[in-house]
Amino acid sequence: MDMWSAGCVFFEIVSLNPLFPGSNELDQISKIHDVLGTPDGAVLRKFKQSRAMRFDFPPKKGSGISRLIPRSSSESLSLMYEMLQYEPEERTSSKAALQHPYFKELRVAEKQAATLRRAIGAVQQGENSGTPNSIDNLWRIARQGRRPVRQTTYTSFTILTG
């Protein structure tokens, strides 16, 4: 899957609707132009060189993706726009997309989970066991990072959530 397609799927996951629901090729192109606007002349010339069909599109300013998902975060919109560049060379790469600020909170949570797994493993292997502060050490490690950890206690076990 290329980044354009991934951007369309990303939009669909966020909005629960297809981004460009065209009924045929021309309708599809029209829907793309309605949202993103008509590509500039240089991009259109590249498309014309690679296609046997003749096409000329009147210049159109797109309405933008944010109008379609107004409650979406600026980070998600930024990533979508980077994925949906007309010019393939200007689209973000998959590696760069994963480093986008949209995924920052997820990366922080993954680091916290890995740290917590290591700490729990150390306690299970007997390190710090028997000392009054071994649970306190787990909490200290779990609380490192941006988001606080909440403790929910059930009858027989405790769940740490971030």
N, C-alpha and C positions, 0 to 999 in steps of 0.2 A: 504494500500500500504506500502510495506517495504522500507527501505532507499535505497536499491540497485535499486529498481524500480524508486524511486523518483530521484535518481542520473541519471538514463537513461533518464527520462522525462526532467530533468533539462538540460542535454546535448542537447536534441532535441529542447528545447525551445531556447537555445543559438545559436545552429548551423542550425536549421531548417532541420536537417537530423537525422535519427535514428543512435544510437551509435553502435549497434551490429545487423546489418540487415541480420541475418542468414536465410537460406531457410529451414533448419531442425535442429534438436537438435545438431548433430555433427558439422554442419556448424556454428551454433550459438556459440558453445564452441570454435571453431577455431577462429571466429571473436573476441571473448573476449580475447583469448590468444594473438592474433595479436596486440591488443591494450594494454592490461594490463600485458601481459606475463603469463607464466605458474605459477600456485600457487606453493608455496614451498611444500616439501614432507609431512610435518605435516598436512597441510590443505588438501592435496590430500588423505591422509590416513583417515581423518574424512569423506570426501566425499564418499570414497569407503565403509566405514562402514554403511553409510546410504542409499546406492544404491544397488540394486540387479544386475545391469549391471557391467561388467568388463570394466575398461578403464585405459589406460596408455598413458600419454601425454609426448612427448619429450620436454625437457626443452627448453623454448623459452623466449627471452627477448622481451617485448612488445615495440611498437613504442611510446606509450604514448598518452594521450588525447590531450596534447598541440599541437601536430603535426596536429590534426584534426581541431582544432579551434585556429590558431596561433594568432589571434587578441584578444583573450579572456583575461580578467584580471587575474592576479596571484591569487586574492581572489576567483574568480569563479572556477579556476582550482583546487585550494586547497580544496574547498568545494566538488567539484565533486570527487576528489580522496578519501576524507574522507567518502563519501557516497558509493563509489564503492570498498570498501575493500572486498577481498574474504572471510575473516573470519568474520562471522556475529557479534561476540563479539567485533571486532575491528572497526566496522562501527560506525560512529557518530550517536548519537540519534537525534530524531527530535528536542528535546529541545536544545541540543547543536548546532545543525545545525542552528537554528534560532538566536543563539548568535554568530555565525561565523562572522568574519570581513567583509565578503561579504555583509551582511545586515546592517552594521554600518551606512552608509549614509541614508538608509531608516529609521532606528530607530531615527536618528537625525532629519530628516524631519518630522516624526510623532510627535516628541516632540515639534518642532517648530509650527506645525499646531495646536496642542492642546493648546499651549500657546497663539497663535494668536486667536483661537476661544474663549478662556476665556477673552482675552482683548477686542475683539469685543463685546462679550456679556456684559461685564462691561460697555462699552460705550453705547450700546443700552439700558441698564437699567438706564442710566443717570449718572453713575459715570464718573467723569472728563468732563462731557458734559458742554459746555458753556465756558470752559477755552480755552485760545488760543493754548495750547499745547496738547490737547487731541489726535489729529492726530499724532503729534510728538511722543506721548507715544506709540501709535500703531506701528509706524515705529521702535521705539527703541526696543520694544518687538519682533517684527518680525525679526529684524536683529540679534538677539541673535542666536548663533550657528555658524556652519562652513561656510555655504554658504550665500552669499549676497542675498538680496531680490531685485528684479527689479520691477519697477512700470511701468505699461503700462496703459495709459489713453485713454479711448474711449470716445465717445460723451457724454454718460450719466453715466458712471461708471468707477471705477478703479479696476484693477486686480493686486493682489500681487502674484508673482511667485518666487519660490526658486530654 
